[in-house]
Amino acid sequence: MKIERLAWGGKGMARMDDGRILLLSAPLAIFPGEQVVAQVIWKPRHGEGVVQRWISANPKRIPAACPVALECGGCDLWEAGRQAPELKRQMVEDLFRRQLPAAKEWRWLPAPENTHRHRIQLHWDGSCLGFHQRQSHRVVPIKSCPVAAPCLSEALPRMEEALKERMLPTRAQRWELATGTPAGQVYAIAENGRTWTLEPDGWHSSQDPIRHTFGRRTWAHRAGGFFQVCAPWAMEAFQDLLKDWEFQGSTLFDLYGGVGLFSGLLGDRFSQRVLVEADEAAVAWAKKNMEAQGLSAQCVAEDVEAWLPARLGEPGDGILVDPPRAGLAPGVVARLLEAGADRMVLVGCDGAAFCRDVQRLSEGWELVDLAAVDLFPNTIHVECVGILRRRMA
């Protein structure tokens, strides 16, 4: 069967002779035009399957730079090489064309070639350290990771050695390996939040925060707390978009504000800011970060849906919403439709949920500009960002 195009989620769309549609996935990148053999399970109206082998591969396909590319579930686009950004752009184009047909133009921000992950999630099963196998909980042992920041990749053998020698907790569990910006100090965080830093003589227990510096601003957060995976590129991309869109005004309502990334990036472009976040630990760091950056802010530790008033803000104010992957709850959408602020930036790490939320908000908000940012290189995931304007009554 021949791949006609790429659909959202990295699926290759093919068609049977009788017109029935197939959506195919693969452990490696799929290119339009390739001929493949796939194992298919038929649904009532279409088929879904997994590519078993390639009959005719795209000439631009290159050997994977990772020895466990076929097994590891951490990446989706090995063998795409420099074509990976274009394949992702095609996936996003398919999504926007189908879900947001009124958005005729949108901006694509591919990740720079040197973009690396500053956080990776590992698993220790009692005998080996690595990533979960694709669609499985079996651990694929790794000695290095080409998509991780070099300092994290180089720390992997030392971490495995410390686990085997019982210098770190040896029970089977999930670990996070992280570094700040610029990359340097390596942190190992266990499931229970206990943290160790890697020093020349080994791993040492630590309570130090992780710090990310961008320009003149620095954000700190507890080790294991949420921050962007590819932090330097994320900060650069978001700052450029918000500047190009001239997002500024009187009061900024930073909803799902975390440790204050967006409040800090916007700096003094708003006279005052209100940050709302359910994670109390993140809010404590947001207060410290805003104070350290010389920005006055009211930081509220409360669930956004519970906190949202019936009419949020007034003309001249801005709302920035960065919800969890599932997107906006119906109650949040209802309150935003009543808001008094006249500009809003919506961020979404799941494209389908983002488009759904834009559609739900369209009764009161008009999508003015749209962008997709590749914040997760070598995967099928992107960050969608849109700026909306309040519709006139």
C-alpha positions, -999 to 999 in steps of 0.1 A, spaced: 0 0 0 11 36 -7 12 64 18 -7 93 4 -1 119 31 7 124 68 -21 129 92 -20 143 127 -2 121 152 23 109 126 -1 85 110 5 76 73 -28 77 54 -32 50 27 -62 38 7 -74 4 -4 -86 -2 -39 -122 -1 -27 -116 34 -12 -114 24 24 -89 45 44 -60 31 64 -42 50 91 -7 35 97 19 40 124 55 29 125 84 27 149 103 49 124 93 80 104 68 76 76 72 96 44 44 103 19 48 83 -13 64 52 4 52 17 -4 48 -4 28 34 -36 41 13 -33 73 -6 -55 97 -41 -40 97 -71 -42 121 -104 -31 105 -128 -8 122 -163 -1 110 -153 26 86 -115 24 83 -84 4 91 -56 10 115 -23 -8 114 14 -9 120 40 -9 92 59 -42 92 83 -34 64 91 -9 36 88 -20 -1 99 13 -14 115 38 10 120 76 5 155 82 -8 159 109 19 155 84 47 188 79 66 201 54 92 190 61 127 215 78 149 202 57 179 210 20 183 176 13 200 155 34 176 132 4 167 125 -5 203 126 27 224 94 46 229 110 79 235 112 91 198 90 87 167 109 101 138 142 83 135 154 79 99 138 112 89 170 131 95 168 167 84 134 160 69 118 156 104 107 192 107 90 191 73 72 159 82 59 174 114 48 206 96 27 183 73 11 167 103 2 201 118 -11 213 84 -34 183 82 -47 190 117 -53 227 112 -69 222 78 -94 198 92 -101 214 126 -95 251 121 -104 256 84 -109 294 89 -72 297 98 -58 300 63 -23 311 74 -2 299 104 34 301 114 57 270 118 87 273 141 109 243 136 134 234 164 170 245 158 193 215 149 212 217 182 180 214 204 183 189 232 160 177 260 169 191 294 146 165 311 144 128 304 123 102 322 140 69 329 130 36 344 150 13 366 137 -23 368 162 -35 393 188 -46 369 189 -21 340 183 16 334 166 29 303 134 39 285 102 19 282 99 -1 250 73 13 226 38 2 238 53 -18 266 66 -15 302 97 -35 294 128 -14 300 152 -9 270 187 -5 284 206 26 272 241 38 277 236 72 261 207 92 245 214 113 214 184 136 219 193 145 255 216 173 266 251 159 264 256 163 302 225 141 308 236 115 282 271 113 298 256 109 332 237 77 323 265 52 329 274 68 362 237 66 373 234 30 363 267 22 382 254 40 413 221 20 412 239 -13 408 263 -5 437 234 7 459 246 42 461 212 53 449 178 37 459 176 3 441 139 -4 441 123 -5 407 109 30 399 107 59 376 135 85 376 139 119 361 173 131 349 174 169 345 196 199 340 191 237 340 198 264 314 225 266 304 230 229 307 256 218 333 246 205 367 229 171 365 200 162 389 186 127 394 151 128 409 133 97 423 96 91 422 92 104 458 110 136 450 143 128 466 171 145 446 208 139 440 233 160 421 262 145 401 296 157 414 331 146 403 332 121 432 296 107 427 260 114 435 252 136 465 218 142 481 206 177 473 177 201 479 190 227 454 165 241 429 171 238 391 177 272 375 170 284 339 185 317 327 174 334 295 187 368 288 185 389 320 159 366 337 162 335 357 135 310 368 141 285 396 119 255 405 122 224 426 140 194 411 113 172 396 89 202 391 75 210 357 95 231 333 97 230 295 116 199 282 137 218 257 139 248 279 163 272 260 144 268 227 110 270 244 119 303 261 132 318 228 103 306 207 76 319 232 93 352 237 96 358 199 59 349 193 46 371 222 67 400 210 56 396 173 20 395 184 25 427 206 8 410 235 8 436 262 -15 457 283 -26 466 318 -31 434 338 -19 399 327 -40 370 340 -15 341 338 -37 310 342 -20 276 348 10 298 354 34 272 369 66 289 382 60 320 362 76 313 328 52 334 307 48 362 333 86 365 333 89 364 295 64 392 292 82 412 318 71 448 320 49 446 290 21 444 315 17 468 344 6 441 368 1 404 367 -21 377 385 -8 342 383 -31 313 391 -18 277 396 -31 247 415 4 233 424 13 251 457 50 243 454 51 259 419 33 290 432 59 294 460 86 294 433 66 317 411 65 343 439 103 340 443 109 342 406 87 373 401 104 390 431 139 381 418 130 395 384 116 427 399 80 420 388 51 426 411 26 398 410 -3 383 428 4 345 428 -26 324 437 -25 287 447 -59 275 436 -75 254 409 -81 277 379 -117 266 373 -126 272 410 -108 306 410 -121 321 377 -146 349 383 -177 354 362 -161 383 343 -123 383 342 -105 416 335 -115 445 314 -105 460 280 -68 465 279 -61 434 300 -47 401 286 -53 365 295 -27 338 289 -39 302 293 -15 272 293 -37 243 305 -27 206 310 -25 183 280 -62 175 282 -70 212 275 -97 234 290 -125 220 311 -160 231 300 -164 253 331 -132 272 322 -144 277 287 -177 291 299 -160 316 322 -136 327 295 -165 333 272 -177 359 298 -143 375 303 -139 413 301 -103 412 289 -100 418 251 -69 397 242 -60 361 250 -31 338 242 -40 301 243 -12 275 245 -17 237 240 7 208 241 -19 185 225 -29 198 191 -63 181 190 -73 195 224 -60 229 214 -82 230 182 -112 218 202 -107 246 227 -104 273 199 -136 260 185 -154 262 219 -141 297 225 -151 309 190 -185 321 202 -168 349 221 -133 350 208 -118 353 173 -86 335 164 -63 363 151 -30 345 146 -18 309 150 15 291 153 29 257 159 63 253 176 84 221 175 93 220 212 96 182 212 122 173 184 122 138 170 87 131 183 52 137 168 43 163 194 42 200 189 31 231 209 2 250 194 -1 287 203 -29 311 192 -38 347 199 -75 355 202 -94 388 202 -127 394 220 -156 396 196 -176 427 197 -210 423 212 
